[in-house]
Amino acid sequence: MTCTAAMTAIPAPPYELAGPADAPAVAVLGGISASRHVCQQPADTSPGWWDGVVGEGCGIDTRTTRIVSFDWIDGGRAPDGRPARRVDTWEQADALAADLAAQVHARLQDWALDAVTRPAQNRDLSGHEGQMLLNGAYLVEAGRAEELRGLAEELGAHHRDVGARLELTGPWPPFNFIGTVQP
């Protein structure tokens, strides 16, 4: 069976969620001195750094919008104390996506007999909306296909809060696990 859900090399920052899980998601990035705690919410009633803008009844209303906020990734420090490198907004978002893909792949890989990752499929050819984060193939015993489907559904539900979608297809012939033929 194949599971599609890409990995980048930047470690993922901690993140916080606010608002309904099924609402459109907005990513809010903490700055150099701001944390992932953007607004006051039931899970953490302490004031957030952007309470006047994000929260119930605010410009970004957490009654109708899902907020995904995460800490700024530091690019490290050079020997003189200045930043070693600039980490931009895209790298911040890629880090969160990479962490989600790595979590999904690790769970499926631990469960399967064997696992391989493949390059992300071309969006125009595959018909996928958005960016494919993981294209993995997971070898399972024929009688356990439904168990894998259940695990994929559980992982999909867990990561849906941040806008990720997990799609499981198959069963497929195990062509991803056949070695190359030498002449």
C-alpha positions in Angstrom: 0.0 0.0 0.0 1.2 3.5 -0.6 0.6 6.5 1.7 1.0 10.0 0.4 1.3 12.7 2.8 8.2 15.6 2.1 10.7 16.2 4.4 13.1 19.2 4.8 16.1 19.4 7.0 15.1 22.2 9.4 14.0 21.0 12.8 10.4 21.9 13.6 9.5 24.5 16.2 7.0 24.0 19.0 3.5 25.1 18.0 0.1 26.0 19.5 -3.4 25.7 18.1 -6.4 27.9 18.8 -9.9 27.9 17.2 -12.1 25.2 15.7 -10.3 22.3 14.1 -12.5 22.4 11.0 -12.1 26.1 10.3 -9.8 27.7 7.7 -6.2 27.8 9.1 -4.0 30.9 9.5 -0.3 30.5 10.3 1.0 33.1 12.8 4.8 33.2 13.2 6.3 34.5 16.3 9.1 37.0 15.8 12.5 37.1 17.4 11.0 38.1 20.8 7.5 36.6 20.4 6.5 33.0 21.3 3.9 30.6 19.9 1.4 31.9 22.5 -0.5 34.4 20.3 -3.7 34.7 22.3 -5.5 33.7 25.4 -7.5 30.5 25.0 -9.1 27.8 27.2 -6.0 25.6 27.3 -3.8 28.6 28.4 -5.6 31.6 29.9 -2.4 33.7 30.2 -2.4 36.8 27.9 -0.9 36.2 24.4 1.4 38.7 22.7 -1.3 39.5 20.1 -4.5 39.4 22.1 -5.9 42.6 20.6 -5.7 41.2 17.1 -6.2 37.4 17.6 -9.0 36.0 19.8 -12.8 35.8 20.1 -14.3 38.8 18.3 -11.0 40.2 17.2 -9.7 40.9 13.6 -8.6 37.2 13.4 -11.5 35.7 15.2 -10.8 32.3 16.8 -14.5 31.4 16.7 -14.2 31.1 12.9 -10.5 30.7 12.2 -8.0 28.0 13.2 -4.7 29.6 14.4 -1.5 27.6 14.0 1.2 29.6 15.7 4.8 28.5 16.3 8.0 29.7 17.8 10.6 31.4 15.6 13.4 29.1 14.5 16.8 30.6 15.3 19.4 30.3 12.6 22.1 30.0 15.3 24.9 32.4 16.3 28.2 33.2 14.7 31.3 33.5 17.0 30.8 37.3 17.1 27.3 36.9 18.5 25.4 37.9 15.3 23.0 35.6 13.6 24.8 32.7 11.8 22.1 32.8 9.1 18.7 34.4 8.4 15.8 32.0 8.7 12.8 33.3 6.6 9.1 32.7 6.9 9.0 30.0 4.3 11.6 28.0 6.3 9.4 28.4 9.4 6.4 26.9 7.6 8.5 24.2 6.0 9.9 23.2 9.4 6.3 22.6 10.7 5.4 20.6 7.5 8.6 18.6 7.8 7.9 17.7 11.4 4.4 16.5 10.5 5.7 14.4 7.6 8.4 12.9 9.8 5.9 12.0 12.5 3.6 10.3 10.0 6.4 8.4 8.3 7.9 7.2 11.6 4.6 5.8 12.8 3.8 4.0 9.5 7.4 2.8 9.1 7.5 1.3 12.6 4.3 -0.5 11.9 5.1 -1.8 8.4 7.4 -4.7 7.4 9.4 -2.2 5.2 9.1 1.4 4.1 10.5 3.6 1.5 10.1 7.3 0.6 9.8 8.6 -2.9 10.0 12.1 -4.3 6.8 14.1 -4.1 4.6 13.7 -7.1 4.1 16.6 -9.6 0.9 18.4 -8.5 -0.2 18.8 -12.1 0.1 15.1 -12.8 -1.2 13.7 -9.5 -4.2 16.1 -9.1 -3.3 16.8 -5.5 -4.1 20.2 -4.1 -1.4 21.9 -2.1 2.1 20.6 -1.6 2.8 16.9 -1.1 4.8 16.5 2.0 5.4 12.8 2.0 5.2 10.1 -0.7 5.9 6.8 1.1 5.3 3.2 0.3 4.7 0.8 3.2 4.9 -3.0 2.8 2.4 -4.8 4.9 1.1 -8.3 5.1 -2.0 -8.8 3.0 -4.2 -9.5 6.0 -3.2 -6.3 7.8 -4.2 -3.8 5.1 -7.3 -2.6 7.0 -5.2 -2.1 10.2 -2.9 0.2 8.1 -5.9 2.0 6.8 -7.1 2.6 10.4 -3.7 3.9 11.5 -3.6 6.2 8.5 -7.1 7.5 9.4 -5.9 8.1 13.1 -2.8 10.0 11.9 -4.8 12.0 9.4 -7.3 13.0 12.1 -4.4 14.0 14.5 -2.8 16.2 12.0 -5.9 17.7 10.4 -5.8 20.5 12.9 -2.9 22.1 11.1 -4.3 21.7 7.6 -2.6 18.4 6.7 -4.4 15.7 4.7 -3.3 12.1 4.7 -4.4 10.0 1.7 -3.9 6.2 1.7 -4.2 4.3 -1.6 -3.8 0.6 -2.4 -3.1 -2.1 -1.9 -0.6 -2.0 -4.7 1.9 -4.6 -6.0 5.1 -4.3 -4.0 7.1 -2.8 -6.9 8.7 -0.2 -4.5 10.4 -3.1 -2.7 12.0 -5.0 -5.6 15.7 -4.4 -6.1 17.2 -3.4 -9.4 18.2 -6.1 -11.8 22.0 -6.2 -12.6 22.9 -7.1 -16.2 
